[in-house]
Amino acid sequence: MPLLSNLPRDVLELIVEQLTAQDALQLSRTNKRLNNIAVCYVLRDVRLSGERDSEVYRESSLLKTPDSEGSRTPNLRRLERVASFASFVLSNPALYAHHIRSLALMWGVFCGCSSNSELTSGNLDRACLCASAPPLLVQVFGHAGELRRLTIYKPGWLRSHTPELLDAIAALDKLDYLEIGHTRWEFPAVISRMRSRPSEIVLDGCSDRGSTLEHLKPHASTLRRLTLRCINLDNIADGSFSWPHVETLILRYVCTSIPFSDLPRLSPNARRVTLWGLSGSVLEGSSYWPSVDTLTAASFAPVVSSQIRRVDIMGDAPWRHGLQPLECIGPVVLSYTPRLLPATHIDDLVGGTWYASLRFLRLHGI
């Protein structure tokens, strides 16, 4: 019987493409030829996280992290994982780095070491490996020219290397997706000087100080999806500026001085809009937003006065006056939780004039 490793390379590549990341990882451990093929697919989507939901990377031979719980603290093991990954890629960047398409550096990795004793509690080689993790990771960015998706959350232990990391991110020219969460203000600021023009940007709790939309101005021609979560947002200085290509706008737990009437001007062609837990001037009044096709509203949402085909009411009641704003919206599809609305407003289902346009009603959480 012919061995799998004797098949032509193009056939093996087709086989590996059908495997999960875990299966490709197991295949890479069989012999050198299969390792050279399969490891490229393992590197396509790298998630460095302290969470237990990433078995592939926790057990990977590329990210060696033996399970001797007594010999290392959890924070030390996370740093070892980062350093091991970076060292592997940098061992032959021409062969490995260009295969990285998606890189997620999640909060579990960035807990850092709480004291110097964590780095000195093991052997000296291990301590040196963990201390070298931040600069090695910065070097990986310099070689990952094919990176398409980048997620960074809580990079606290990279603080001393922030300038170098930001320069490396700004130099990437093929990013299509960028997500930055729970970082200092320097990280959102790098968006304005990036060579890449991503179609989707997510900013999640990026700064204690007010954030500004000015950082996003250079991406007006490419941005298709924008998500802002848990931030204080200042208005944009240029009153004539807009993102004409944004189709999905998600605002969750945003406190902003931007009047709600400015949002349709900033995103005049938005088709899917989520307004959830907003505060500040944005809640005042209502606005006409004719491009919106699907509105998801929850926990204090401003009122849209134009017709919208689909309305999803999530969480608690988004409007102080029950279903009254639906008179202007006239939805064809409505999804909401009646138990979260005052009982007196249930009569609006049959008493409102908007009911004539309704074709589909979904009551969830009953």
C-alpha positions in Angstrom: 0.0 0.0 0.0 1.5 3.4 -1.0 2.3 5.8 1.9 0.4 9.1 2.3 3.7 10.9 2.3 4.5 9.5 -1.2 1.7 11.3 -2.8 2.5 14.4 -5.0 2.7 17.7 -3.1 -0.3 19.3 -4.8 -2.5 16.3 -3.9 -1.3 16.5 -0.3 -2.1 20.2 -0.2 -5.6 19.5 -1.3 -6.0 16.9 1.4 -4.6 19.2 4.1 -7.0 21.9 3.1 -9.9 19.7 4.1 -8.5 19.1 7.6 -9.2 20.9 10.8 -6.4 22.8 12.4 -6.0 20.0 15.1 -5.9 17.3 12.4 -3.3 19.3 10.4 -1.3 19.7 13.5 -1.3 15.9 14.1 -0.3 15.3 10.5 2.6 17.7 10.8 4.1 15.4 13.5 4.4 12.3 11.4 7.4 13.1 9.2 9.4 16.0 7.8 7.8 16.1 4.4 4.3 16.2 5.8 5.4 18.7 8.5 6.6 21.1 5.8 3.1 21.0 4.1 0.8 20.8 7.1 2.5 23.3 9.3 1.7 26.0 6.8 -2.0 25.4 7.3 -1.6 25.4 11.1 0.0 28.8 10.9 -2.8 30.3 8.9 -4.9 31.1 11.9 -2.9 31.6 15.1 -4.7 32.3 18.3 -2.5 32.9 21.4 -4.7 32.9 24.4 -4.7 31.8 28.0 -8.3 30.5 27.5 -9.0 26.8 27.5 -10.9 27.1 24.2 -7.8 26.9 22.1 -6.6 23.3 22.4 -4.7 23.4 19.1 -2.4 26.1 20.3 -2.2 25.0 23.9 -1.0 21.5 22.9 0.8 22.4 19.7 4.4 21.2 19.2 5.1 24.6 17.8 4.0 26.3 21.1 5.5 23.8 23.6 3.9 24.1 26.9 4.3 20.9 29.0 1.6 20.3 31.6 3.8 20.3 34.7 1.6 22.7 36.7 3.9 22.8 39.7 6.9 24.0 37.8 5.5 27.2 36.3 2.8 29.8 37.2 0.0 30.3 34.7 1.3 33.7 33.6 4.8 32.3 33.0 3.3 29.5 30.8 1.5 32.1 28.7 4.7 34.0 28.1 6.5 30.8 27.2 3.8 30.1 24.6 4.3 33.5 23.0 8.0 33.2 23.0 7.9 29.6 21.6 5.6 30.6 18.8 7.7 33.7 17.9 11.0 31.7 18.1 9.6 29.0 15.8 8.5 31.6 13.1 11.7 33.5 13.4 13.8 30.3 13.0 12.9 30.5 9.3 10.8 33.6 8.6 11.0 33.2 4.9 9.4 29.8 5.2 6.9 30.3 8.0 6.0 34.0 8.4 4.2 34.5 5.1 1.7 31.7 6.0 0.2 33.6 8.9 -3.1 35.1 7.7 -4.8 35.6 11.0 -3.2 36.4 14.4 -5.2 36.9 17.6 -3.4 38.0 20.8 -6.0 37.7 23.5 -6.2 38.9 27.0 -5.2 35.5 28.6 -1.7 35.8 27.0 -1.2 39.4 28.2 -1.7 38.9 31.9 2.1 39.2 32.2 4.1 38.2 35.3 3.0 39.7 38.5 6.5 39.8 40.0 10.1 39.1 39.1 9.9 35.9 41.2 7.8 34.3 38.5 10.6 34.7 36.0 13.2 33.4 38.5 11.2 30.6 40.0 12.2 28.3 37.1 15.5 27.7 35.4 17.4 30.6 33.9 16.8 29.5 30.3 13.1 29.6 30.8 13.3 33.0 32.4 15.3 34.4 29.4 12.8 32.8 27.0 9.9 34.6 28.6 11.7 37.9 28.9 12.4 37.7 25.2 8.8 37.2 24.2 7.8 40.9 23.5 10.7 41.8 21.2 10.4 38.4 19.4 6.7 39.0 18.8 7.5 42.5 17.4 9.9 40.8 15.0 7.2 38.4 13.8 5.1 41.4 12.7 8.0 42.6 10.6 8.0 39.4 8.6 4.2 38.6 8.5 3.6 40.5 5.3 0.6 38.4 4.3 -1.3 39.0 7.6 -5.0 39.7 6.9 -6.6 39.7 10.3 -5.2 41.1 13.6 -6.8 41.0 17.0 -5.0 42.5 20.1 -6.5 42.6 23.6 -4.9 44.0 26.7 -1.2 44.1 25.6 -0.1 45.3 29.0 3.2 43.4 29.1 4.2 44.9 25.8 4.2 48.4 27.3 8.0 48.9 27.0 7.9 47.8 23.4 4.8 49.8 22.4 6.5 52.1 19.9 8.2 49.2 18.0 4.9 47.2 18.0 2.9 50.2 16.7 5.5 50.8 14.0 5.3 47.2 12.9 1.5 47.2 12.8 1.5 50.5 10.8 3.9 49.0 8.3 1.5 46.0 7.5 -0.1 46.7 4.1 -2.6 43.8 3.7 -4.7 43.9 6.8 -8.4 43.6 6.1 -9.6 43.2 9.7 -8.3 45.0 12.8 -9.7 44.5 16.3 -8.1 46.4 19.2 -9.5 46.0 22.8 -8.7 47.3 26.2 -5.6 49.1 25.3 -4.1 52.6 25.9 -4.8 55.4 23.5 -1.6 54.8 21.6 -3.1 51.7 19.9 -6.2 53.3 18.4 -4.0 56.2 17.3 -2.0 53.9 15.1 -5.0 53.4 12.8 -4.5 56.8 11.3 -1.0 56.0 10.0 -1.5 52.4 8.9 -0.5 51.5 5.4 -3.3 48.9 5.3 -6.9 49.9 4.5 -9.0 47.4 6.3 -12.7 46.9 5.5 -13.6 46.1 9.1 -12.4 47.8 12.3 -13.4 47.0 15.9 -12.5 49.2 18.8 -13.5 47.9 22.2 -12.8 49.8 25.4 -9.6 51.3 24.1 -9.0 54.2 26.4 -10.1 56.0 29.5 -9.9 59.3 27.7 -12.3 60.3 24.9 -11.6 58.6 21.6 -12.1 60.3 18.3 -13.3 59.3 14.9 -10.5 61.3 13.4 -8.3 58.1 13.5 -10.7 56.5 11.0 -10.7 59.2 8.4 -7.9 57.7 6.2 -10.1 54.6 5.8 -13.2 56.3 4.3 -12.8 54.6 0.9 -12.4 51.0 2.2 -14.3 50.7 5.5 -17.4 48.5 5.3 -18.0 47.5 8.9 -17.4 49.5 12.0 -17.9 48.4 15.6 -17.4 50.6 18.6 -17.9 49.1 22.1 -17.4 50.5 25.6 -15.7 53.8 24.7 -16.2 57.5 25.2 -16.5 59.0 21.8 -15.8 62.6 20.8 -17.3 64.2 17.7 -15.4 64.5 14.5 -14.1 68.0 13.7 -14.8 67.9 10.0 -18.6 68.4 9.6 -18.5 67.4 5.9 -16.7 64.1 6.5 -18.4 60.7 6.1 -17.9 56.9 5.5 -19.9 56.4 2.4 -19.1 52.7 2.1 -19.9 51.6 5.7 -22.7 49.0 5.5 -22.7 47.8 9.1 -22.4 50.1 12.1 -22.4 48.7 15.6 -22.5 51.0 18.7 -22.6 49.2 22.0 -22.3 51.0 25.4 -20.9 54.1 23.8 -21.0 57.5 25.5 -20.8 60.2 23.0 -21.3 63.9 22.4 -22.2 63.2 18.8 -25.8 64.2 18.1 -27.9 61.4 16.7 -28.7 63.5 13.6 -24.9 63.3 12.7 -24.9 59.5 12.5 -26.9 59.2 9.2 -24.5 61.8 7.8 -21.4 59.9 8.9 -22.8 56.6 7.5 -25.3 57.6 4.8 -25.4 54.1 3.3 -25.4 51.9 6.4 -27.8 49.0 5.9 -27.4 47.2 9.3 -27.3 49.3 12.5 -27.0 48.2 16.1 -27.7 50.8 18.9 -27.2 49.3 22.3 -26.8 50.9 25.7 -25.9 54.4 24.4 -25.6 57.5 26.6 -24.9 61.2 26.1 -26.2 63.6 23.4 -26.8 60.7 21.0 -30.0 59.8 22.8 -31.6 63.2 22.2 -34.3 63.6 19.5 -34.8 61.4 16.5 -33.3 61.2 13.0 -34.2 60.2 9.5 -32.0 57.4 8.3 -33.4 56.0 5.0 -30.6 53.6 4.1 -31.1 51.4 7.2 -32.7 48.0 6.4 -32.1 46.2 9.7 -32.1 47.9 13.2 -31.1 46.2 16.4 -32.0 48.3 19.4 -31.5 47.6 23.1 -30.9 49.4 26.4 -31.4 53.0 25.6 -31.4 53.5 21.9 -32.2 56.7 20.0 -35.3 56.8 17.8 -35.0 56.4 14.0 -37.9 58.2 12.2 -37.5 56.5 8.8 -39.1 53.2 7.6 -37.0 50.1 8.4 -37.8 46.7 7.1 -36.6 44.7 10.1 -36.4 45.6 13.8 -34.8 43.4 16.5 -35.5 44.6 20.0 -32.9 42.9 22.3 -32.3 42.9 26.0 -34.4 45.3 28.0 -36.7 47.9 26.5 -34.7 50.3 24.3 -37.3 53.1 24.2 -38.9 54.8 27.1 -42.3 54.9 25.3 -42.6 51.2 24.6 -43.4 50.4 20.9 -44.5 54.0 20.0 -41.4 54.7 17.8 -42.5 51.8 15.6 -45.2 54.2 14.2 -42.5 55.9 12.2 -40.5 52.8 11.4 -43.3 50.6 10.1 -41.4 47.3 10.2 -42.2 44.3 8.1 -40.3 42.0 10.5 -40.3 42.5 14.2 -38.5 40.5 16.9 -38.7 41.4 20.5 -39.2 40.1 24.1 -42.6 41.2 25.4 -41.8 40.2 29.0 -39.3 43.1 29.1 -41.8 45.7 28.0 -44.5 47.2 30.3 -47.7 45.1 30.0 -49.7 48.1 29.0 -47.7 48.3 25.7 -48.7 44.9 24.5 -52.0 46.5 23.3 -49.8 48.5 20.8 -49.4 45.3 18.8 -53.1 45.6 17.6 -53.7 49.3 18.3 -50.8 50.9 16.4 -51.0 51.9 12.7 -47.6 50.4 12.1 -49.2 47.0 12.6 -50.6 47.1 9.1 -47.1 46.8 7.5 -46.0 43.8 9.8 -45.7 40.5 8.0 -43.6 38.5 10.5 -43.6 38.7 14.3 -41.1 36.8 16.5 -41.6 36.8 20.2 -38.6 35.3 22.0 -37.9 34.8 25.7 -41.6 34.2 26.6 
